[in-house]
Amino acid sequence: MLPILAQAAPVAVEAAAATGVTGNIATGLAVFGAALAVGLIGFRTVEAVGRNPQAQGKILPLALVLGAFAEGLGILAIFVLGN
């Protein structure tokens, strides 16, 4: 670990304990952002396929991968920020 991070981590933990913030707000916002991203990806995918149905074979796999990345980041946020 970098020396600066080793010094900053205990200070952040003490500040969080003093204020009573446990990361629940940050976790909620991160998961909400991931859900919003998945919804926007789905919305834009349907819109793109509606405009050009012949491109469905190229659009759908990309949308599925992007949706999986967004959902994975939301799950990662639960584990990292959830304490």
mmCIF file of the N, C-alpha and C atoms, coordinates in Angstrom:
data_MODEL
# 
_entry.id   MODEL 
# 
loop_
_atom_site.group_PDB 
_atom_site.id 
_atom_site.type_symbol 
_atom_site.label_atom_id 
_atom_site.label_alt_id 
_atom_site.label_comp_id 
_atom_site.label_asym_id 
_atom_site.label_entity_id 
_atom_site.label_seq_id 
_atom_site.pdbx_PDB_ins_code 
_atom_site.Cartn_x 
_atom_site.Cartn_y 
_atom_site.Cartn_z 
_atom_site.occupancy 
_atom_site.B_iso_or_equiv 
_atom_site.pdbx_formal_charge 
_atom_site.auth_seq_id 
_atom_site.auth_comp_id 
_atom_site.auth_asym_id 
_atom_site.auth_atom_id 
_atom_site.pdbx_PDB_model_num 
ATOM 1   N N  . MET A 1 1  ? 0.841   -1.174 0.000   1.00 0.00 ? 1  MET A N  1 
ATOM 2   C CA . MET A 1 1  ? 0.000   0.000  0.000   1.00 0.00 ? 1  MET A CA 1 
ATOM 3   C C  . MET A 1 1  ? 0.887   1.238  0.000   1.00 0.00 ? 1  MET A C  1 
ATOM 4   N N  . LEU A 1 2  ? 0.447   2.256  -0.700  1.00 0.00 ? 2  LEU A N  1 
ATOM 5   C CA . LEU A 1 2  ? 1.199   3.495  -0.741  1.00 0.00 ? 2  LEU A CA 1 
ATOM 6   C C  . LEU A 1 2  ? 1.186   4.156  0.624   1.00 0.00 ? 2  LEU A C  1 
ATOM 7   N N  . PRO A 1 3  ? 2.285   4.798  1.011   1.00 0.00 ? 3  PRO A N  1 
ATOM 8   C CA . PRO A 1 3  ? 2.341   5.411  2.346   1.00 0.00 ? 3  PRO A CA 1 
ATOM 9   C C  . PRO A 1 3  ? 1.245   6.445  2.575   1.00 0.00 ? 3  PRO A C  1 
ATOM 10  N N  . ILE A 1 4  ? 0.924   7.225  1.550   1.00 0.00 ? 4  ILE A N  1 
ATOM 11  C CA . ILE A 1 4  ? -0.108  8.249  1.728   1.00 0.00 ? 4  ILE A CA 1 
ATOM 12  C C  . ILE A 1 4  ? -1.475  7.614  1.964   1.00 0.00 ? 4  ILE A C  1 
ATOM 13  N N  . LEU A 1 5  ? -1.756  6.492  1.285   1.00 0.00 ? 5  LEU A N  1 
ATOM 14  C CA . LEU A 1 5  ? -3.025  5.807  1.492   1.00 0.00 ? 5  LEU A CA 1 
ATOM 15  C C  . LEU A 1 5  ? -3.083  5.155  2.866   1.00 0.00 ? 5  LEU A C  1 
ATOM 16  N N  . ALA A 1 6  ? -1.955  4.663  3.337   1.00 0.00 ? 6  ALA A N  1 
ATOM 17  C CA . ALA A 1 6  ? -1.925  4.042  4.654   1.00 0.00 ? 6  ALA A CA 1 
ATOM 18  C C  . ALA A 1 6  ? -2.229  5.059  5.734   1.00 0.00 ? 6  ALA A C  1 
ATOM 19  N N  . GLN A 1 7  ? -1.843  6.305  5.518   1.00 0.00 ? 7  GLN A N  1 
ATOM 20  C CA . GLN A 1 7  ? -2.119  7.349  6.494   1.00 0.00 ? 7  GLN A CA 1 
ATOM 21  C C  . GLN A 1 7  ? -3.545  7.864  6.362   1.00 0.00 ? 7  GLN A C  1 
ATOM 22  N N  . ALA A 1 8  ? -4.068  7.899  5.144   1.00 0.00 ? 8  ALA A N  1 
ATOM 23  C CA . ALA A 1 8  ? -5.390  8.464  4.914   1.00 0.00 ? 8  ALA A CA 1 
ATOM 24  C C  . ALA A 1 8  ? -6.501  7.516  5.334   1.00 0.00 ? 8  ALA A C  1 
ATOM 25  N N  . ALA A 1 9  ? -6.295  6.217  5.214   1.00 0.00 ? 9  ALA A N  1 
ATOM 26  C CA . ALA A 1 9  ? -7.357  5.259  5.518   1.00 0.00 ? 9  ALA A CA 1 
ATOM 27  C C  . ALA A 1 9  ? -7.827  5.338  6.968   1.00 0.00 ? 9  ALA A C  1 
ATOM 28  N N  . PRO A 1 10 ? -6.940  5.349  7.974   1.00 0.00 ? 10 PRO A N  1 
ATOM 29  C CA . PRO A 1 10 ? -7.435  5.451  9.352   1.00 0.00 ? 10 PRO A CA 1 
ATOM 30  C C  . PRO A 1 10 ? -8.169  6.755  9.617   1.00 0.00 ? 10 PRO A C  1 
ATOM 31  N N  . VAL A 1 11 ? -7.733  7.851  8.978   1.00 0.00 ? 11 VAL A N  1 
ATOM 32  C CA . VAL A 1 11 ? -8.405  9.130  9.166   1.00 0.00 ? 11 VAL A CA 1 
ATOM 33  C C  . VAL A 1 11 ? -9.817  9.065  8.602   1.00 0.00 ? 11 VAL A C  1 
ATOM 34  N N  . ALA A 1 12 ? -9.976  8.447  7.434   1.00 0.00 ? 12 ALA A N  1 
ATOM 35  C CA . ALA A 1 12 ? -11.299 8.325  6.826   1.00 0.00 ? 12 ALA A CA 1 
ATOM 36  C C  . ALA A 1 12 ? -12.207 7.452  7.670   1.00 0.00 ? 12 ALA A C  1 
ATOM 37  N N  . VAL A 1 13 ? -11.674 6.391  8.235   1.00 0.00 ? 13 VAL A N  1 
ATOM 38  C CA . VAL A 1 13 ? -12.473 5.498  9.079   1.00 0.00 ? 13 VAL A CA 1 
ATOM 39  C C  . VAL A 1 13 ? -12.910 6.223  10.340  1.00 0.00 ? 13 VAL A C  1 
ATOM 40  N N  . GLU A 1 14 ? -12.007 6.989  10.939  1.00 0.00 ? 14 GLU A N  1 
ATOM 41  C CA . GLU A 1 14 ? -12.359 7.746  12.143  1.00 0.00 ? 14 GLU A CA 1 
ATOM 42  C C  . GLU A 1 14 ? -13.404 8.811  11.841  1.00 0.00 ? 14 GLU A C  1 
ATOM 43  N N  . ALA A 1 15 ? -13.274 9.497  10.700  1.00 0.00 ? 15 ALA A N  1 
ATOM 44  C CA . ALA A 1 15 ? -14.239 10.527 10.329  1.00 0.00 ? 15 ALA A CA 1 
ATOM 45  C C  . ALA A 1 15 ? -15.606 9.909  10.075  1.00 0.00 ? 15 ALA A C  1 
ATOM 46  N N  . ALA A 1 16 ? -15.642 8.756  9.425   1.00 0.00 ? 16 ALA A N  1 
ATOM 47  C CA . ALA A 1 16 ? -16.923 8.090  9.166   1.00 0.00 ? 16 ALA A CA 1 
ATOM 48  C C  . ALA A 1 16 ? -17.562 7.638  10.467  1.00 0.00 ? 16 ALA A C  1 
ATOM 49  N N  . ALA A 1 17 ? -16.764 7.128  11.390  1.00 0.00 ? 17 ALA A N  1 
ATOM 50  C CA . ALA A 1 17 ? -17.308 6.678  12.667  1.00 0.00 ? 17 ALA A CA 1 
ATOM 51  C C  . ALA A 1 17 ? -17.828 7.860  13.480  1.00 0.00 ? 17 ALA A C  1 
ATOM 52  N N  . ALA A 1 18 ? -17.149 9.001  13.410  1.00 0.00 ? 18 ALA A N  1 
ATOM 53  C CA . ALA A 1 18 ? -17.559 10.174 14.176  1.00 0.00 ? 18 ALA A CA 1 
ATOM 54  C C  . ALA A 1 18 ? -18.865 10.761 13.660  1.00 0.00 ? 18 ALA A C  1 
ATOM 55  N N  . THR A 1 19 ? -19.064 10.724 12.348  1.00 0.00 ? 19 THR A N  1 
ATOM 56  C CA . THR A 1 19 ? -20.278 11.307 11.777  1.00 0.00 ? 19 THR A CA 1 
ATOM 57  C C  . THR A 1 19 ? -21.417 10.305 11.667  1.00 0.00 ? 19 THR A C  1 
ATOM 58  N N  . GLY A 1 20 ? -21.132 9.035  11.813  1.00 0.00 ? 20 GLY A N  1 
ATOM 59  C CA . GLY A 1 20 ? -22.163 8.019  11.728  1.00 0.00 ? 20 GLY A CA 1 
ATOM 60  C C  . GLY A 1 20 ? -22.464 7.567  10.317  1.00 0.00 ? 20 GLY A C  1 
ATOM 61  N N  . VAL A 1 21 ? -21.681 8.005  9.336   1.00 0.00 ? 21 VAL A N  1 
ATOM 62  C CA . VAL A 1 21 ? -21.881 7.598  7.945   1.00 0.00 ? 21 VAL A CA 1 
ATOM 63  C C  . VAL A 1 21 ? -21.178 6.268  7.744   1.00 0.00 ? 21 VAL A C  1 
ATOM 64  N N  . THR A 1 22 ? -21.919 5.280  7.286   1.00 0.00 ? 22 THR A N  1 
ATOM 65  C CA . THR A 1 22 ? -21.335 3.947  7.131   1.00 0.00 ? 22 THR A CA 1 
ATOM 66  C C  . THR A 1 22 ? -21.195 3.522  5.678   1.00 0.00 ? 22 THR A C  1 
ATOM 67  N N  . GLY A 1 23 ? -21.517 4.378  4.759   1.00 0.00 ? 23 GLY A N  1 
ATOM 68  C CA . GLY A 1 23 ? -21.400 4.031  3.350   1.00 0.00 ? 23 GLY A CA 1 
ATOM 69  C C  . GLY A 1 23 ? -22.712 3.596  2.730   1.00 0.00 ? 23 GLY A C  1 
ATOM 70  N N  . ASN A 1 24 ? -23.789 3.616  3.501   1.00 0.00 ? 24 ASN A N  1 
ATOM 71  C CA . ASN A 1 24 ? -25.073 3.182  2.957   1.00 0.00 ? 24 ASN A CA 1 
ATOM 72  C C  . ASN A 1 24 ? -25.588 4.143  1.883   1.00 0.00 ? 24 ASN A C  1 
ATOM 73  N N  . ILE A 1 25 ? -25.350 5.423  2.074   1.00 0.00 ? 25 ILE A N  1 
ATOM 74  C CA . ILE A 1 25 ? -25.807 6.396  1.086   1.00 0.00 ? 25 ILE A CA 1 
ATOM 75  C C  . ILE A 1 25 ? -25.023 6.221  -0.208  1.00 0.00 ? 25 ILE A C  1 
ATOM 76  N N  . ALA A 1 26 ? -23.717 6.063  -0.094  1.00 0.00 ? 26 ALA A N  1 
ATOM 77  C CA . ALA A 1 26 ? -22.886 5.886  -1.281  1.00 0.00 ? 26 ALA A CA 1 
ATOM 78  C C  . ALA A 1 26 ? -23.247 4.591  -2.006  1.00 0.00 ? 26 ALA A C  1 
ATOM 79  N N  . THR A 1 27 ? -23.501 3.539  -1.255  1.00 0.00 ? 27 THR A N  1 
ATOM 80  C CA . THR A 1 27 ? -23.891 2.268  -1.864  1.00 0.00 ? 27 THR A CA 1 
ATOM 81  C C  . THR A 1 27 ? -25.220 2.411  -2.594  1.00 0.00 ? 27 THR A C  1 
ATOM 82  N N  . GLY A 1 28 ? -26.171 3.067  -1.971  1.00 0.00 ? 28 GLY A N  1 
ATOM 83  C CA . GLY A 1 28 ? -27.470 3.275  -2.602  1.00 0.00 ? 28 GLY A CA 1 
ATOM 84  C C  . GLY A 1 28 ? -27.379 4.084  -3.879  1.00 0.00 ? 28 GLY A C  1 
ATOM 85  N N  . LEU A 1 29 ? -26.566 5.135  -3.844  1.00 0.00 ? 29 LEU A N  1 
ATOM 86  C CA . LEU A 1 29 ? -26.395 5.952  -5.047  1.00 0.00 ? 29 LEU A CA 1 
ATOM 87  C C  . LEU A 1 29 ? -25.702 5.178  -6.156  1.00 0.00 ? 29 LEU A C  1 
ATOM 88  N N  . ALA A 1 30 ? -24.716 4.369  -5.796  1.00 0.00 ? 30 ALA A N  1 
ATOM 89  C CA . ALA A 1 30 ? -24.011 3.576  -6.805  1.00 0.00 ? 30 ALA A CA 1 
ATOM 90  C C  . ALA A 1 30 ? -24.940 2.544  -7.442  1.00 0.00 ? 30 ALA A C  1 
ATOM 91  N N  . VAL A 1 31 ? -25.746 1.879  -6.651  1.00 0.00 ? 31 VAL A N  1 
ATOM 92  C CA . VAL A 1 31 ? -26.674 0.877  -7.186  1.00 0.00 ? 31 VAL A CA 1 
ATOM 93  C C  . VAL A 1 31 ? -27.768 1.556  -8.003  1.00 0.00 ? 31 VAL A C  1 
ATOM 94  N N  . PHE A 1 32 ? -28.222 2.718  -7.545  1.00 0.00 ? 32 PHE A N  1 
ATOM 95  C CA . PHE A 1 32 ? -29.213 3.466  -8.320  1.00 0.00 ? 32 PHE A CA 1 
ATOM 96  C C  . PHE A 1 32 ? -28.629 3.879  -9.674  1.00 0.00 ? 32 PHE A C  1 
ATOM 97  N N  . GLY A 1 33 ? -27.365 4.310  -9.686  1.00 0.00 ? 33 GLY A N  1 
ATOM 98  C CA . GLY A 1 33 ? -26.712 4.680  -10.931 1.00 0.00 ? 33 GLY A CA 1 
ATOM 99  C C  . GLY A 1 33 ? -26.590 3.503  -11.880 1.00 0.00 ? 33 GLY A C  1 
ATOM 100 N N  . ALA A 1 34 ? -26.280 2.331  -11.327 1.00 0.00 ? 34 ALA A N  1 
ATOM 101 C CA . ALA A 1 34 ? -26.180 1.133  -12.168 1.00 0.00 ? 34 ALA A CA 1 
ATOM 102 C C  . ALA A 1 34 ? -27.547 0.766  -12.746 1.00 0.00 ? 34 ALA A C  1 
ATOM 103 N N  . ALA A 1 35 ? -28.578 0.851  -11.936 1.00 0.00 ? 35 ALA A N  1 
ATOM 104 C CA . ALA A 1 35 ? -29.927 0.546  -12.429 1.00 0.00 ? 35 ALA A CA 1 
ATOM 105 C C  . ALA A 1 35 ? -30.357 1.544  -13.497 1.00 0.00 ? 35 ALA A C  1 
ATOM 106 N N  . LEU A 1 36 ? -30.029 2.800  -13.301 1.00 0.00 ? 36 LEU A N  1 
ATOM 107 C CA . LEU A 1 36 ? -30.347 3.825  -14.290 1.00 0.00 ? 36 LEU A CA 1 
ATOM 108 C C  . LEU A 1 36 ? -29.603 3.559  -15.601 1.00 0.00 ? 36 LEU A C  1 
ATOM 109 N N  . ALA A 1 37 ? -28.347 3.157  -15.492 1.00 0.00 ? 37 ALA A N  1 
ATOM 110 C CA . ALA A 1 37 ? -27.557 2.857  -16.682 1.00 0.00 ? 37 ALA A CA 1 
ATOM 111 C C  . ALA A 1 37 ? -28.141 1.683  -17.457 1.00 0.00 ? 37 ALA A C  1 
ATOM 112 N N  . VAL A 1 38 ? -28.542 0.634  -16.764 1.00 0.00 ? 38 VAL A N  1 
ATOM 113 C CA . VAL A 1 38 ? -29.140 -0.524 -17.438 1.00 0.00 ? 38 VAL A CA 1 
ATOM 114 C C  . VAL A 1 38 ? -30.441 -0.118 -18.128 1.00 0.00 ? 38 VAL A C  1 
ATOM 115 N N  . GLY A 1 39 ? -31.232 0.707  -17.481 1.00 0.00 ? 39 GLY A N  1 
ATOM 116 C CA . GLY A 1 39 ? -32.471 1.181  -18.088 1.00 0.00 ? 39 GLY A CA 1 
ATOM 117 C C  . GLY A 1 39 ? -32.229 2.025  -19.325 1.00 0.00 ? 39 GLY A C  1 
ATOM 118 N N  . LEU A 1 40 ? -31.244 2.906  -19.260 1.00 0.00 ? 40 LEU A N  1 
ATOM 119 C CA . LEU A 1 40 ? -30.930 3.739  -20.421 1.00 0.00 ? 40 LEU A CA 1 
ATOM 120 C C  . LEU A 1 40 ? -30.368 2.913  -21.568 1.00 0.00 ? 40 LEU A C  1 
ATOM 121 N N  . ILE A 1 41 ? -29.567 1.920  -21.248 1.00 0.00 ? 41 ILE A N  1 
ATOM 122 C CA . ILE A 1 41 ? -29.034 1.037  -22.299 1.00 0.00 ? 41 ILE A CA 1 
ATOM 123 C C  . ILE A 1 41 ? -30.179 0.302  -22.987 1.00 0.00 ? 41 ILE A C  1 
ATOM 124 N N  . GLY A 1 42 ? -31.109 -0.218 -22.223 1.00 0.00 ? 42 GLY A N  1 
ATOM 125 C CA . GLY A 1 42 ? -32.260 -0.905 -22.801 1.00 0.00 ? 42 GLY A CA 1 
ATOM 126 C C  . GLY A 1 42 ? -33.121 0.021  -23.636 1.00 0.00 ? 42 GLY A C  1 
ATOM 127 N N  . PHE A 1 43 ? -33.346 1.227  -23.135 1.00 0.00 ? 43 PHE A N  1 
ATOM 128 C CA . PHE A 1 43 ? -34.155 2.206  -23.864 1.00 0.00 ? 43 PHE A CA 1 
ATOM 129 C C  . PHE A 1 43 ? -33.526 2.553  -25.201 1.00 0.00 ? 43 PHE A C  1 
ATOM 130 N N  . ARG A 1 44 ? -32.230 2.845  -25.181 1.00 0.00 ? 44 ARG A N  1 
ATOM 131 C CA . ARG A 1 44 ? -31.548 3.215  -26.421 1.00 0.00 ? 44 ARG A CA 1 
ATOM 132 C C  . ARG A 1 44 ? -31.420 2.033  -27.372 1.00 0.00 ? 44 ARG A C  1 
ATOM 133 N N  . THR A 1 45 ? -31.320 0.825  -26.837 1.00 0.00 ? 45 THR A N  1 
ATOM 134 C CA . THR A 1 45 ? -31.260 -0.359 -27.700 1.00 0.00 ? 45 THR A CA 1 
ATOM 135 C C  . THR A 1 45 ? -32.563 -0.543 -28.462 1.00 0.00 ? 45 THR A C  1 
ATOM 136 N N  . VAL A 1 46 ? -33.672 -0.427 -27.756 1.00 0.00 ? 46 VAL A N  1 
ATOM 137 C CA . VAL A 1 46 ? -34.978 -0.567 -28.403 1.00 0.00 ? 46 VAL A CA 1 
ATOM 138 C C  . VAL A 1 46 ? -35.177 0.547  -29.434 1.00 0.00 ? 46 VAL A C  1 
ATOM 139 N N  . GLU A 1 47 ? -34.733 1.742  -29.088 1.00 0.00 ? 47 GLU A N  1 
ATOM 140 C CA . GLU A 1 47 ? -34.857 2.851  -30.020 1.00 0.00 ? 47 GLU A CA 1 
ATOM 141 C C  . GLU A 1 47 ? -34.008 2.622  -31.278 1.00 0.00 ? 47 GLU A C  1 
ATOM 142 N N  . ALA A 1 48 ? -32.797 2.131  -31.097 1.00 0.00 ? 48 ALA A N  1 
ATOM 143 C CA . ALA A 1 48 ? -31.913 1.893  -32.243 1.00 0.00 ? 48 ALA A CA 1 
ATOM 144 C C  . ALA A 1 48 ? -32.446 0.781  -33.137 1.00 0.00 ? 48 ALA A C  1 
ATOM 145 N N  . VAL A 1 49 ? -32.937 -0.284 -32.538 1.00 0.00 ? 49 VAL A N  1 
ATOM 146 C CA . VAL A 1 49 ? -33.489 -1.387 -33.335 1.00 0.00 ? 49 VAL A CA 1 
ATOM 147 C C  . VAL A 1 49 ? -34.782 -0.947 -34.021 1.00 0.00 ? 49 VAL A C  1 
ATOM 148 N N  . GLY A 1 50 ? -35.523 -0.084 -33.392 1.00 0.00 ? 50 GLY A N  1 
ATOM 149 C CA . GLY A 1 50 ? -36.734 0.434  -34.023 1.00 0.00 ? 50 GLY A CA 1 
ATOM 150 C C  . GLY A 1 50 ? -36.425 1.275  -35.245 1.00 0.00 ? 50 GLY A C  1 
ATOM 151 N N  . ARG A 1 51 ? -35.331 1.997  -35.198 1.00 0.00 ? 51 ARG A N  1 
ATOM 152 C CA . ARG A 1 51 ? -34.946 2.820  -36.346 1.00 0.00 ? 51 ARG A CA 1 
ATOM 153 C C  . ARG A 1 51 ? -34.350 1.994  -37.475 1.00 0.00 ? 51 ARG A C  1 
ATOM 154 N N  . ASN A 1 52 ? -33.581 0.960  -37.112 1.00 0.00 ? 52 ASN A N  1 
ATOM 155 C CA . ASN A 1 52 ? -32.904 0.159  -38.123 1.00 0.00 ? 52 ASN A CA 1 
ATOM 156 C C  . ASN A 1 52 ? -32.974 -1.316 -37.723 1.00 0.00 ? 52 ASN A C  1 
ATOM 157 N N  . PRO A 1 53 ? -34.052 -2.002 -38.063 1.00 0.00 ? 53 PRO A N  1 
ATOM 158 C CA . PRO A 1 53 ? -34.213 -3.397 -37.648 1.00 0.00 ? 53 PRO A CA 1 
ATOM 159 C C  . PRO A 1 53 ? -33.143 -4.344 -38.200 1.00 0.00 ? 53 PRO A C  1 
ATOM 160 N N  . GLN A 1 54 ? -32.540 -4.006 -39.333 1.00 0.00 ? 54 GLN A N  1 
ATOM 161 C CA . GLN A 1 54 ? -31.517 -4.876 -39.901 1.00 0.00 ? 54 GLN A CA 1 
ATOM 162 C C  . GLN A 1 54 ? -30.239 -4.887 -39.062 1.00 0.00 ? 54 GLN A C  1 
ATOM 163 N N  . ALA A 1 55 ? -30.027 -3.890 -38.221 1.00 0.00 ? 55 ALA A N  1 
ATOM 164 C CA . ALA A 1 55 ? -28.817 -3.800 -37.405 1.00 0.00 ? 55 ALA A CA 1 
ATOM 165 C C  . ALA A 1 55 ? -28.984 -4.492 -36.054 1.00 0.00 ? 55 ALA A C  1 
ATOM 166 N N  . GLN A 1 56 ? -30.073 -5.203 -35.851 1.00 0.00 ? 56 GLN A N  1 
ATOM 167 C CA . GLN A 1 56 ? -30.325 -5.842 -34.563 1.00 0.00 ? 56 GLN A CA 1 
ATOM 168 C C  . GLN A 1 56 ? -29.212 -6.816 -34.177 1.00 0.00 ? 56 GLN A C  1 
ATOM 169 N N  . GLY A 1 57 ? -28.677 -7.537 -35.149 1.00 0.00 ? 57 GLY A N  1 
ATOM 170 C CA . GLY A 1 57 ? -27.624 -8.511 -34.869 1.00 0.00 ? 57 GLY A CA 1 
ATOM 171 C C  . GLY A 1 57 ? -26.349 -7.880 -34.340 1.00 0.00 ? 57 GLY A C  1 
ATOM 172 N N  . LYS A 1 58 ? -26.109 -6.614 -34.654 1.00 0.00 ? 58 LYS A N  1 
ATOM 173 C CA . LYS A 1 58 ? -24.930 -5.913 -34.156 1.00 0.00 ? 58 LYS A CA 1 
ATOM 174 C C  . LYS A 1 58 ? -25.228 -5.137 -32.873 1.00 0.00 ? 58 LYS A C  1 
ATOM 175 N N  . ILE A 1 59 ? -26.436 -4.658 -32.731 1.00 0.00 ? 59 ILE A N  1 
ATOM 176 C CA . ILE A 1 59 ? -26.791 -3.811 -31.589 1.00 0.00 ? 59 ILE A CA 1 
ATOM 177 C C  . ILE A 1 59 ? -27.048 -4.634 -30.336 1.00 0.00 ? 59 ILE A C  1 
ATOM 178 N N  . LEU A 1 60 ? -27.784 -5.723 -30.457 1.00 0.00 ? 60 LEU A N  1 
ATOM 179 C CA . LEU A 1 60 ? -28.195 -6.487 -29.281 1.00 0.00 ? 60 LEU A CA 1 
ATOM 180 C C  . LEU A 1 60 ? -27.029 -7.074 -28.487 1.00 0.00 ? 60 LEU A C  1 
ATOM 181 N N  . PRO A 1 61 ? -26.033 -7.705 -29.115 1.00 0.00 ? 61 PRO A N  1 
ATOM 182 C CA . PRO A 1 61 ? -24.917 -8.225 -28.307 1.00 0.00 ? 61 PRO A CA 1 
ATOM 183 C C  . PRO A 1 61 ? -24.148 -7.118 -27.573 1.00 0.00 ? 61 PRO A C  1 
ATOM 184 N N  . LEU A 1 62 ? -23.967 -5.987 -28.231 1.00 0.00 ? 62 LEU A N  1 
ATOM 185 C CA . LEU A 1 62 ? -23.279 -4.872 -27.592 1.00 0.00 ? 62 LEU A CA 1 
ATOM 186 C C  . LEU A 1 62 ? -24.076 -4.358 -26.396 1.00 0.00 ? 62 LEU A C  1 
ATOM 187 N N  . ALA A 1 63 ? -25.384 -4.259 -26.544 1.00 0.00 ? 63 ALA A N  1 
ATOM 188 C CA . ALA A 1 63 ? -26.223 -3.797 -25.443 1.00 0.00 ? 63 ALA A CA 1 
ATOM 189 C C  . ALA A 1 63 ? -26.193 -4.776 -24.269 1.00 0.00 ? 63 ALA A C  1 
ATOM 190 N N  . LEU A 1 64 ? -26.174 -6.068 -24.562 1.00 0.00 ? 64 LEU A N  1 
ATOM 191 C CA . LEU A 1 64 ? -26.110 -7.058 -23.484 1.00 0.00 ? 64 LEU A CA 1 
ATOM 192 C C  . LEU A 1 64 ? -24.790 -6.971 -22.723 1.00 0.00 ? 64 LEU A C  1 
ATOM 193 N N  . VAL A 1 65 ? -23.703 -6.776 -23.435 1.00 0.00 ? 65 VAL A N  1 
ATOM 194 C CA . VAL A 1 65 ? -22.394 -6.650 -22.780 1.00 0.00 ? 65 VAL A CA 1 
ATOM 195 C C  . VAL A 1 65 ? -22.348 -5.376 -21.936 1.00 0.00 ? 65 VAL A C  1 
ATOM 196 N N  . LEU A 1 66 ? -22.814 -4.274 -22.490 1.00 0.00 ? 66 LEU A N  1 
ATOM 197 C CA . LEU A 1 66 ? -22.811 -3.018 -21.728 1.00 0.00 ? 66 LEU A CA 1 
ATOM 198 C C  . LEU A 1 66 ? -23.719 -3.100 -20.513 1.00 0.00 ? 66 LEU A C  1 
ATOM 199 N N  . GLY A 1 67 ? -24.863 -3.749 -20.644 1.00 0.00 ? 67 GLY A N  1 
ATOM 200 C CA . GLY A 1 67 ? -25.749 -3.934 -19.502 1.00 0.00 ? 67 GLY A CA 1 
ATOM 201 C C  . GLY A 1 67 ? -25.119 -4.794 -18.422 1.00 0.00 ? 67 GLY A C  1 
ATOM 202 N N  . ALA A 1 68 ? -24.393 -5.821 -18.836 1.00 0.00 ? 68 ALA A N  1 
ATOM 203 C CA . ALA A 1 68 ? -23.710 -6.676 -17.863 1.00 0.00 ? 68 ALA A CA 1 
ATOM 204 C C  . ALA A 1 68 ? -22.613 -5.908 -17.142 1.00 0.00 ? 68 ALA A C  1 
ATOM 205 N N  . PHE A 1 69 ? -21.876 -5.054 -17.856 1.00 0.00 ? 69 PHE A N  1 
ATOM 206 C CA . PHE A 1 69 ? -20.848 -4.231 -17.214 1.00 0.00 ? 69 PHE A CA 1 
ATOM 207 C C  . PHE A 1 69 ? -21.469 -3.282 -16.195 1.00 0.00 ? 69 PHE A C  1 
ATOM 208 N N  . ALA A 1 70 ? -22.558 -2.636 -16.573 1.00 0.00 ? 70 ALA A N  1 
ATOM 209 C CA . ALA A 1 70 ? -23.207 -1.684 -15.664 1.00 0.00 ? 70 ALA A CA 1 
ATOM 210 C C  . ALA A 1 70 ? -23.740 -2.401 -14.427 1.00 0.00 ? 70 ALA A C  1 
ATOM 211 N N  . GLU A 1 71 ? -24.342 -3.552 -14.626 1.00 0.00 ? 71 GLU A N  1 
ATOM 212 C CA . GLU A 1 71 ? -24.866 -4.308 -13.491 1.00 0.00 ? 71 GLU A CA 1 
ATOM 213 C C  . GLU A 1 71 ? -23.725 -4.836 -12.616 1.00 0.00 ? 71 GLU A C  1 
ATOM 214 N N  . GLY A 1 72 ? -22.645 -5.252 -13.249 1.00 0.00 ? 72 GLY A N  1 
ATOM 215 C CA . GLY A 1 72 ? -21.487 -5.723 -12.495 1.00 0.00 ? 72 GLY A CA 1 
ATOM 216 C C  . GLY A 1 72 ? -20.881 -4.628 -11.631 1.00 0.00 ? 72 GLY A C  1 
ATOM 217 N N  . LEU A 1 73 ? -20.853 -3.403 -12.156 1.00 0.00 ? 73 LEU A N  1 
ATOM 218 C CA . LEU A 1 73 ? -20.345 -2.293 -11.357 1.00 0.00 ? 73 LEU A CA 1 
ATOM 219 C C  . LEU A 1 73 ? -21.252 -2.017 -10.164 1.00 0.00 ? 73 LEU A C  1 
ATOM 220 N N  . GLY A 1 74 ? -22.552 -2.175 -10.337 1.00 0.00 ? 74 GLY A N  1 
ATOM 221 C CA . GLY A 1 74 ? -23.473 -2.007 -9.210  1.00 0.00 ? 74 GLY A CA 1 
ATOM 222 C C  . GLY A 1 74 ? -23.245 -3.057 -8.145  1.00 0.00 ? 74 GLY A C  1 
ATOM 223 N N  . ILE A 1 75 ? -23.037 -4.287 -8.555  1.00 0.00 ? 75 ILE A N  1 
ATOM 224 C CA . ILE A 1 75 ? -22.776 -5.364 -7.590  1.00 0.00 ? 75 ILE A CA 1 
ATOM 225 C C  . ILE A 1 75 ? -21.426 -5.141 -6.913  1.00 0.00 ? 75 ILE A C  1 
ATOM 226 N N  . LEU A 1 76 ? -20.444 -4.694 -7.671  1.00 0.00 ? 76 LEU A N  1 
ATOM 227 C CA . LEU A 1 76 ? -19.136 -4.394 -7.093  1.00 0.00 ? 76 LEU A CA 1 
ATOM 228 C C  . LEU A 1 76 ? -19.246 -3.282 -6.054  1.00 0.00 ? 76 LEU A C  1 
ATOM 229 N N  . ALA A 1 77 ? -20.068 -2.292 -6.326  1.00 0.00 ? 77 ALA A N  1 
ATOM 230 C CA . ALA A 1 77 ? -20.259 -1.209 -5.373  1.00 0.00 ? 77 ALA A CA 1 
ATOM 231 C C  . ALA A 1 77 ? -20.855 -1.706 -4.064  1.00 0.00 ? 77 ALA A C  1 
ATOM 232 N N  . ILE A 1 78 ? -21.729 -2.685 -4.140  1.00 0.00 ? 78 ILE A N  1 
ATOM 233 C CA . ILE A 1 78 ? -22.315 -3.245 -2.917  1.00 0.00 ? 78 ILE A CA 1 
ATOM 234 C C  . ILE A 1 78 ? -21.229 -3.857 -2.051  1.00 0.00 ? 78 ILE A C  1 
ATOM 235 N N  . PHE A 1 79 ? -20.310 -4.586 -2.658  1.00 0.00 ? 79 PHE A N  1 
ATOM 236 C CA . PHE A 1 79 ? -19.275 -5.252 -1.895  1.00 0.00 ? 79 PHE A CA 1 
ATOM 237 C C  . PHE A 1 79 ? -18.204 -4.284 -1.406  1.00 0.00 ? 79 PHE A C  1 
ATOM 238 N N  . VAL A 1 80 ? -17.857 -3.295 -2.220  1.00 0.00 ? 80 VAL A N  1 
ATOM 239 C CA . VAL A 1 80 ? -16.783 -2.382 -1.847  1.00 0.00 ? 80 VAL A CA 1 
ATOM 240 C C  . VAL A 1 80 ? -17.281 -1.331 -0.851  1.00 0.00 ? 80 VAL A C  1 
ATOM 241 N N  . LEU A 1 81 ? -18.436 -0.746 -1.107  1.00 0.00 ? 81 LEU A N  1 
ATOM 242 C CA . LEU A 1 81 ? -18.930 0.320  -0.252  1.00 0.00 ? 81 LEU A CA 1 
ATOM 243 C C  . LEU A 1 81 ? -19.802 -0.179 0.887   1.00 0.00 ? 81 LEU A C  1 
ATOM 244 N N  . GLY A 1 82 ? -20.290 -1.402 0.789   1.00 0.00 ? 82 GLY A N  1 
ATOM 245 C CA . GLY A 1 82 ? -21.229 -1.910 1.769   1.00 0.00 ? 82 GLY A CA 1 
ATOM 246 C C  . GLY A 1 82 ? -20.644 -2.231 3.121   1.00 0.00 ? 82 GLY A C  1 
ATOM 247 N N  . ASN A 1 83 ? -19.330 -2.277 3.229   1.00 0.00 ? 83 ASN A N  1 
ATOM 248 C CA . ASN A 1 83 ? -18.642 -2.592 4.507   1.00 0.00 ? 83 ASN A CA 1 
ATOM 249 C C  . ASN A 1 83 ? -19.153 -3.891 5.046   1.00 0.00 ? 83 ASN A C  1 
# 
